[in-house]
Amino acid sequence: MRARDLFLLLSLLLLLAGAPGAVEPPEPLPTPADTTRLPAENLQATSRVPHPEGVPLDLAREAAWLTALGRLARQASPESPDSVLRVDAAHPRYELLGWLLESQMDVPSAPKGLVEVRLESPPLHSLGQSPTALGPPLKVDLDDDGENEEVTAGPDTCLRVHRGDRLIAQSAPLGFLEVRSLPGPRGLLEMVRLTRLLAVEAGEPDGAGWARLKVHLLHSEALGGRCAGRMEEIREIRLALTPPQSVPSIELAPPQDGKARVPLRGLVRAPQG
């Protein structure tokens, strides 16, 4: 075969390879662990759930919000199994929780007996960026040096202690999000459980290098689009005032009266980083 004929044959093969109908391997889906490949777009989810007579509107709306939040979490974690997704301190990207909780909510009008909630996430490229704070910081002297530290609660359910512009301590996540598919009488039911941090309410020194903080938590659960439970809780946390290069361990215990100091019983101990 002459060189010219060989060139024409190769050109024809290349043309056919790029023609419509040629099958190309799909681009792999980006995951939260690879944020550099995520598009600068927002995820959206809608949930429409029943609002039975006698059920307070805020509980029906909470169920719709949780259901939509679970759908957003599924979209943001395509690598997770279909049956269960849990974002907590053990998750490789636990900041996904705070990112989801910063989603914007819209409550459009719905037919009688229904409640609808629409959620829109922050831009995907913002996942893993510096977290915001829930409300103003708590200013309190935690080390008995006469100067106040600033304690902030983040949407990622972590507590952070600043001395001036320097971060001196950070807790492990205190909350979690769990989305689970359960068998029901008419197919699978989606269960969404969420523990989130509402505020840090008080703080005081607790021995050399330690501080005791009082936090306000909210536990809520939806099953099959209905509110299955909602409970607020006050917890005390003993936090090591150490540099945040490694996440310090924390201990949780429920105050007996919501105000007094109580012995720490180690109900929850986050692992060392």
Secondary structure, 3 states (H helix, E strand, C coil): CCHHHHHHHHHHHHHHHCCCCCCCCCCCCCCCCCHHHCCCCEEEEEEEEECCCCCCHHHHHHHHHHHHHHHHHHHHCCCCCCCEEEECCCCCCCHHHHHHHCCEEECCCCCCCEEEEEEEEEEHHHCCCCCCCCCCCEEECCCCCCCCEEEEECCCCCEEEEECCEEEEECCCCCEEEEEEEEECCEEEEEEEEEEEEEEEEEEECCCCEEEEEEEEEEEEEECCEEEEEEEEEEEEEEECCCCCCCCCEEEECCCCCCCCCCCCCCCECCCC
